[in-house]
Amino acid sequence: MVRNYCAPKEHIINYLDHPIYISLLMQPNRNLLVRKLDPPQTWNPIVENYLRATGFYHVSRIGVIRGFHPMLAALVERWRPETHTFVLPIDEVTVTIEDVAHIFGLPIDGEAVSGWTDSSGEFVQSQGIEIFGREPSVSGNAKSYIKLGWVRRIRDAEQLDTDESIRRYVRCHIFCLLGSTLFTDKSTAYAHAKYLPLLRDFERIHTYSWGSACLAHLYRALCRASRYDTKEMDGPLNLLFVWAWERMPCLAPIPRQTLPPAEIPVAMRWSHSERTTAWSSKTVETFRHDIDYMQEFEWRPYDGLIVPDDLHPHLEVCDIVAPLLSFECVEWHPADRVMRQFGYVQPPPGLPRDIPLMTLLSDDFYING
């Protein structure tokens, strides 16, 4: 059952019967699934080859995916922050960089998504002018956060009659994806300016490991949400929902076999998918029961899937045990604890890992191509 492991003292599991957690769960202020700005659903086909060159073509095709709070709450209760895995009746499982590559179609091997972080107004203005061609519109409370609605309007105003105009359009489009899909936060409508320097050299955008950075944010978000007093959850929740629906049929809103055939990105077939009335009426307690008595888990859901040539080399690092990095967000990828997800026999898992501060300063510590 869900309580049968030793969790950190702040973990939800220790508070399932506590009045504080029960009151949060039963009221709107414990709705972990806050409303996010939807990713741009359409883009001008003129820019397709440019998008492909950046590595963001596949994730641009996904569209809108609607999550479901009761299911999210039940999943979070199963999360172990010290191991970055879900504890299920069938074994430990987790979202891996292999899932990111297939579900979002993002590159998972390459340079770390990191760099110098400068929150000054001068930095934001200079970078904004270089990327967007004009001074950006920022949050009134945090000047280092740029309004995604403004970026989308700038994108759509581009004439696309020159190479530079097309590249500016694509940079705007990618920045919107960073804020609405890969690195969503509780602001729901802004993205941090720290990512702008990574978009400056158009030829290098595809060299960054955007997929592993995205997964680092999901791990961090799950760890924070597993605390009993957390009211909202940020991070790439579309990745988590599609992962759960693909691998755990008992949680899916409709049977997988009724969906269009899977292709990269796998998330696309769940976009605008219908839901049965019975599924939509499920509660946290119902999903807990479904997980407690789960008998089926898809260990290799992507077998037989045609992988595009641009992503195929990235799959060689899927089972690596290493830190995932996105600026200050650094989280372990626990592939050695979920070897069945890669088609191997699972040996006895070792002790949970921690990341010493001095190790983080090493240049050889991260996944690099």
C-alpha positions as CSV (number, residue, x, y, z in Angstrom):
1,M,0.0,0.0,0.0
2,V,1.0,3.6,-0.3
3,R,2.2,4.0,3.3
4,N,4.6,1.0,3.3
5,Y,7.9,2.8,3.1
6,C,9.9,5.2,5.3
7,A,9.4,8.7,4.0
8,P,11.0,12.0,5.0
9,K,9.1,13.6,7.8
10,E,7.6,16.3,5.6
11,H,6.3,13.8,3.0
12,I,2.6,13.7,2.3
13,I,2.4,10.0,3.3
14,N,3.0,10.9,6.9
15,Y,0.0,13.3,6.8
16,L,-2.7,11.4,4.9
17,D,-4.9,11.4,8.0
18,H,-3.7,14.7,9.4
19,P,-6.4,17.5,9.4
20,I,-4.0,20.0,7.7
21,Y,-3.4,17.7,4.7
22,I,-7.1,16.6,4.5
23,S,-8.3,20.2,4.5
24,L,-5.8,21.1,1.8
25,L,-6.7,18.1,-0.3
26,M,-10.5,18.8,-0.1
27,Q,-10.2,22.5,-0.9
28,P,-9.2,24.4,-4.0
29,N,-6.0,25.7,-2.5
30,R,-4.5,22.2,-2.7
31,N,-5.1,22.0,-6.4
32,L,-1.6,21.2,-7.5
33,L,-2.6,21.6,-11.1
34,V,-2.6,25.3,-11.5
35,R,-3.8,26.8,-14.8
36,K,-0.8,27.2,-17.2
37,L,-0.5,29.3,-20.3
38,D,-1.1,27.0,-23.2
39,P,1.9,26.4,-25.6
40,P,1.6,27.9,-29.0
41,Q,-0.5,25.4,-31.0
42,T,0.3,26.7,-34.5
43,W,3.3,28.1,-36.2
44,N,4.0,29.2,-39.7
45,P,5.1,26.3,-41.9
46,I,7.7,28.5,-43.5
47,V,9.9,28.1,-40.4
48,E,9.7,24.3,-40.2
49,N,13.3,23.6,-41.4
50,Y,14.6,26.3,-39.0
51,L,12.7,24.6,-36.2
52,R,14.1,21.3,-37.1
53,A,17.6,22.7,-37.0
54,T,17.1,23.9,-33.4
55,G,15.8,20.5,-32.0
56,F,12.4,22.0,-31.1
57,Y,10.4,20.8,-34.1
58,H,8.9,17.7,-32.4
59,V,7.8,19.4,-29.2
60,S,6.2,22.2,-31.2
61,R,3.7,19.7,-32.7
62,I,2.2,18.6,-29.3
63,G,-0.6,21.0,-28.8
64,V,-2.7,21.3,-25.6
65,I,-2.9,18.4,-23.1
66,R,-5.3,18.7,-20.1
67,G,-4.2,17.2,-16.9
68,F,-6.3,16.1,-14.0
69,H,-5.7,17.1,-10.4
70,P,-7.0,14.0,-8.5
71,M,-4.7,11.8,-10.6
72,L,-1.7,14.2,-10.0
73,A,-2.3,14.2,-6.3
74,A,-2.4,10.4,-6.1
75,L,0.9,10.1,-8.1
76,V,2.7,12.7,-6.0
77,E,1.9,10.7,-2.9
78,R,3.9,7.9,-4.4
79,W,7.0,10.0,-5.1
80,R,10.2,9.4,-3.1
81,P,12.3,12.6,-3.2
82,E,15.4,10.8,-1.9
83,T,15.5,8.4,-4.9
84,H,13.5,10.3,-7.6
85,T,11.2,7.3,-8.1
86,F,7.6,6.4,-7.7
87,V,7.0,3.5,-5.3
88,L,4.4,1.2,-6.9
89,P,3.2,-2.3,-6.1
90,I,5.1,-3.7,-9.1
91,D,8.5,-1.9,-8.4
92,E,10.2,1.4,-8.3
93,V,9.6,3.4,-11.6
94,T,10.3,6.9,-12.8
95,V,10.3,9.3,-15.7
96,T,13.6,8.9,-17.5
97,I,15.4,10.9,-20.2
98,E,14.3,8.1,-22.6
99,D,10.7,9.1,-21.8
100,V,11.5,12.8,-22.5
101,A,13.1,11.9,-25.9
102,H,10.0,9.9,-26.9
103,I,7.2,12.0,-25.3
104,F,8.5,15.4,-26.2
105,G,11.0,14.6,-28.9
106,L,13.7,16.8,-27.3
107,P,17.5,16.3,-27.4
108,I,18.8,14.6,-24.3
109,D,22.5,14.5,-25.0
110,G,24.6,17.6,-25.3
111,E,25.8,20.7,-23.6
112,A,24.4,21.5,-20.1
113,V,21.5,24.1,-20.1
114,S,23.4,26.5,-17.9
115,G,25.3,29.8,-17.9
116,W,25.8,33.1,-16.2
117,T,22.6,34.3,-14.4
118,D,22.2,38.1,-14.3
119,S,18.9,39.5,-13.0
120,S,19.8,43.1,-13.7
121,G,17.6,45.2,-15.8
122,E,20.5,46.1,-18.1
123,F,21.1,42.4,-18.8
124,V,17.4,41.6,-19.5
125,Q,17.1,44.6,-21.8
126,S,20.3,44.0,-23.8
127,Q,19.5,40.2,-24.2
128,G,15.9,41.0,-25.1
129,I,16.8,43.4,-27.8
130,E,19.3,40.9,-29.3
131,I,16.8,38.0,-29.3
132,F,13.5,39.8,-29.8
133,G,14.7,42.9,-31.7
134,R,13.2,45.2,-29.0
135,E,13.1,45.8,-25.3
136,P,11.0,43.1,-23.6
137,S,7.9,43.5,-21.5
138,V,8.7,42.1,-18.0
139,S,6.9,41.2,-14.9
140,G,6.1,44.0,-12.5
141,N,7.3,42.0,-9.5
142,A,10.4,40.3,-11.0
143,K,12.2,42.2,-13.7
144,S,14.1,39.1,-14.9
145,Y,10.8,37.4,-16.0
146,I,9.5,38.2,-19.5
147,K,5.8,38.1,-20.4
148,L,5.1,35.1,-22.7
149,G,2.0,36.8,-24.1
150,W,4.2,39.7,-25.3
151,V,6.7,37.3,-26.8
152,R,4.0,35.5,-28.7
153,R,2.7,38.8,-30.1
154,I,6.2,39.7,-31.2
155,R,6.6,36.3,-32.9
156,D,3.3,36.7,-34.8
157,A,4.2,40.2,-36.0
158,E,7.4,38.9,-37.8
159,Q,7.2,39.3,-41.6
160,L,9.3,36.2,-42.3
161,D,10.7,37.8,-45.4
162,T,14.3,37.5,-44.4
163,D,16.5,34.9,-42.8
164,E,16.9,37.1,-39.7
165,S,13.1,37.6,-39.4
166,I,12.6,33.8,-39.6
167,R,15.3,33.2,-37.0
168,R,13.7,35.8,-34.7
169,Y,10.3,34.1,-35.1
170,V,11.8,30.8,-34.1
171,R,13.7,32.2,-31.1
172,C,10.4,33.7,-29.9
173,H,8.6,30.4,-30.4
174,I,11.2,28.5,-28.5
175,F,11.2,31.0,-25.6
176,C,7.4,30.5,-25.4
177,L,7.9,26.7,-25.3
178,L,10.5,27.1,-22.5
179,G,8.0,29.0,-20.4
180,S,4.8,27.0,-21.2
181,T,6.1,23.4,-21.7
182,L,9.7,22.7,-20.5
183,F,10.2,25.0,-17.5
184,T,6.8,26.1,-16.4
185,D,6.5,27.8,-13.0
186,K,3.7,29.1,-10.9
187,S,3.6,32.5,-12.6
188,T,1.9,30.6,-15.5
189,A,2.6,33.5,-17.9
190,Y,6.4,34.3,-17.7
191,A,9.7,32.8,-18.5
192,H,13.1,33.7,-17.0
193,A,15.5,35.8,-19.0
194,K,18.4,33.5,-18.1
195,Y,17.6,31.3,-21.1
196,L,18.0,34.1,-23.6
197,P,21.8,33.8,-24.1
198,L,21.3,30.1,-25.0
199,L,19.2,31.2,-28.0
200,R,21.6,33.9,-29.2
201,D,23.7,31.6,-31.4
202,F,21.1,30.0,-33.6
203,E,23.5,27.3,-34.8
204,R,24.1,26.1,-31.2
205,I,20.5,25.9,-30.0
206,H,20.3,22.2,-30.9
207,T,23.5,21.3,-29.1
208,Y,22.0,21.8,-25.6
209,S,20.5,18.9,-23.7
210,W,17.1,20.5,-23.3
211,G,15.4,17.2,-22.5
212,S,17.5,16.4,-19.5
213,A,17.1,20.0,-18.2
214,C,13.3,19.6,-18.6
215,L,13.4,16.3,-16.6
216,A,15.5,18.0,-13.8
217,H,12.7,20.5,-13.4
218,L,10.1,17.7,-13.2
219,Y,12.1,16.0,-10.5
220,R,12.5,19.2,-8.5
221,A,8.8,20.0,-8.9
222,L,7.8,16.5,-7.7
223,C,10.1,16.7,-4.7
224,R,8.5,20.0,-3.7
225,A,5.0,18.8,-4.3
226,S,5.5,15.7,-2.1
227,R,5.6,18.0,1.0
228,Y,2.3,17.9,2.8
229,D,2.0,21.7,2.9
230,T,2.5,22.4,-0.8
231,K,-0.5,24.0,-2.4
232,E,0.6,24.3,-6.1
233,M,2.9,22.4,-8.4
234,D,4.9,23.7,-11.3
235,G,7.2,22.0,-13.8
236,P,6.5,20.1,-17.1
237,L,3.4,18.4,-16.0
238,N,2.4,17.4,-19.5
239,L,5.4,15.1,-19.5
240,L,4.3,13.5,-16.3
241,F,0.7,12.9,-17.4
242,V,1.6,11.4,-20.7
243,W,4.3,9.2,-19.1
244,A,1.6,7.9,-16.6
245,W,-1.0,7.3,-19.3
246,E,1.4,5.5,-21.6
247,R,2.9,3.2,-18.9
248,M,-0.1,2.7,-16.5
249,P,-3.2,1.8,-18.4
250,C,-5.3,1.8,-15.2
251,L,-4.8,5.6,-15.0
252,A,-5.4,6.5,-18.6
253,P,-8.6,8.5,-19.5
254,I,-9.2,6.3,-22.5
255,P,-7.5,3.0,-23.7
256,R,-4.3,3.5,-25.5
257,Q,-5.4,1.3,-28.4
258,T,-8.2,3.7,-29.2
259,L,-5.7,6.5,-29.9
260,P,-3.9,7.2,-33.2
261,P,-0.7,5.2,-33.6
262,A,2.2,6.5,-31.5
263,E,4.9,8.6,-33.2
264,I,7.5,11.1,-32.0
265,P,6.4,13.1,-30.1
266,V,4.3,10.6,-28.3
267,A,2.5,13.3,-26.3
268,M,0.9,14.5,-29.6
269,R,-1.6,11.6,-29.6
270,W,-2.9,12.7,-26.2
271,S,-3.5,16.2,-27.3
272,H,-7.2,17.1,-27.1
273,S,-7.9,13.4,-26.3
274,E,-11.5,12.7,-25.1
275,R,-12.3,11.4,-21.6
276,T,-15.0,9.2,-20.4
277,T,-17.5,10.5,-17.8
278,A,-16.5,7.7,-15.4
279,W,-12.8,8.8,-15.6
280,S,-13.6,12.5,-15.2
281,S,-15.6,11.7,-12.0
282,K,-12.7,9.9,-10.3
283,T,-11.4,11.2,-7.0
284,V,-8.0,11.1,-5.3
285,E,-9.2,8.0,-3.3
286,T,-10.2,6.3,-6.6
287,F,-6.8,6.8,-8.1
288,R,-5.1,5.7,-4.9
289,H,-7.0,2.4,-5.2
290,D,-6.1,2.0,-8.9
291,I,-2.4,2.4,-8.0
292,D,-2.6,0.2,-4.9
293,Y,-4.0,-2.7,-6.9
294,M,-2.2,-2.0,-10.2
295,Q,-1.4,-5.2,-12.1
296,E,-0.1,-3.9,-15.4
297,F,2.8,-1.6,-16.2
298,E,4.2,-1.0,-19.6
299,W,7.9,-1.5,-19.2
300,R,8.8,-0.9,-22.9
301,P,6.0,1.2,-24.4
302,Y,8.2,2.7,-27.2
303,D,9.4,-0.6,-28.7
304,G,8.8,-0.6,-32.4
305,L,8.4,3.2,-32.6
306,I,10.2,4.9,-35.5
307,V,12.7,7.3,-34.1
308,P,13.7,10.3,-36.3
309,D,17.3,10.4,-37.4
310,D,18.0,13.6,-35.4
311,L,17.0,11.9,-32.1
312,H,18.4,8.4,-32.7
313,P,21.9,9.1,-31.5
314,H,20.6,10.6,-28.3
315,L,19.0,7.3,-27.2
316,E,22.5,5.9,-26.4
317,V,22.6,7.8,-23.1
318,C,19.1,6.8,-21.9
319,D,20.3,4.6,-19.1
320,I,23.1,6.8,-17.8
321,V,23.3,7.5,-14.1
322,A,24.3,11.2,-13.8
323,P,23.1,14.6,-12.7
324,L,20.6,16.5,-14.8
325,L,21.3,20.2,-15.0
326,S,19.3,23.3,-15.7
327,F,21.1,26.3,-14.2
328,E,20.6,26.1,-10.4
329,C,18.3,23.0,-10.7
330,V,20.5,19.9,-10.4
331,E,18.9,16.4,-9.9
332,W,20.0,12.8,-10.2
333,H,18.9,10.6,-13.0
334,P,18.3,7.2,-11.2
335,A,18.5,4.9,-14.1
336,D,20.2,2.2,-12.0
337,R,17.0,1.9,-9.9
338,V,14.6,1.3,-12.9
339,M,16.6,-1.0,-15.1
340,R,13.5,-2.9,-16.1
341,Q,12.4,0.2,-18.0
342,F,15.4,-0.3,-20.2
343,G,14.8,-4.0,-20.8
344,Y,17.3,-5.2,-18.2
345,V,17.1,-7.3,-15.0
346,Q,16.9,-5.0,-12.0
347,P,19.7,-5.7,-9.5
348,P,19.3,-4.7,-5.8
349,P,19.2,-0.9,-5.8
350,G,21.9,1.0,-3.9
351,L,21.6,3.8,-1.4
352,P,20.1,7.1,-2.5
353,R,22.6,9.6,-4.0
354,D,23.3,13.1,-2.9
355,I,25.2,15.8,-4.8
356,P,28.0,17.4,-2.8
357,L,28.4,21.1,-3.4
358,M,32.0,20.8,-4.4
359,T,31.2,18.2,-7.0
360,L,28.7,20.5,-8.6
361,L,31.7,22.8,-9.4
362,S,33.5,20.2,-11.5
363,D,33.4,20.6,-15.3
364,D,33.3,16.9,-15.8
365,F,30.2,16.2,-13.7
366,Y,27.4,16.6,-16.3
367,I,26.1,14.9,-19.4
368,N,27.9,16.3,-22.3
369,G,28.0,15.2,-25.9
